[in-house]
Amino acid sequence: LLQDGTVLDVDSYVTAPLSCGNNTERYTVSSGAWVTAGNTIAQEADCTGKKAYELGPLVVHPSGTAYIFGGTTTGTAAVGVYSGGTWSAGTSLPSLSGTPYTMADAHAAVLPSGNILIAASPSNWTAANSYPSPTHFWEYTGSSFTQVSDASSDDAGLSSYEINFLVLPTGQVLEMETSSNTLEIYTPTGAANSSWQPVITSVPGTLGL
């Protein structure tokens, strides 16, 4: 959900396995219609290569900028940036020890500081259903990735699609694993920018309970 009240969608092409592209759309509630939002600069969905037809998370930063994280499973996965009605190329997802990482069906959480917590796993899959481990975690600033500590030893045997995030009212992130009963808390640093706070522009003359 963008700050103008429209819904941004990035196609995964899962329902049309014979096609592949970079298409995005926006849904306007008032008209009940979808309109084009242009094309991402790089391919974000895994609709070529191993054809897992996965996509990474799409999140909105408090500034209004949206980020789509690539779910491609061959080579380096891209990050797309949507701002002011246009797409631009963001920083590619990181690599570890020469292995590129991807966010196929993975999760992300926007932190109070504006950084985005992500979970990612190795790319270069051997098959469409590989989903390799391990999972590692980074904070993304919008221009760079900083690796943070792993949640637990369990993540060494998990792919990132098995990790779920929930931002708590405290600003911490609850991390849940779909294949176990393990729950952990991530406590970020930093604070929100005061310019992101909502502004009250008018108040009704009469308020009721």
Summary of the structure (lengths in Angstrom):
residues: 209
radius of gyration: 18.2
end to end distance: 29.1
largest distance: 64.3
contacts: 630
relative contact order: 0.13
helix: 5%
strand: 34%
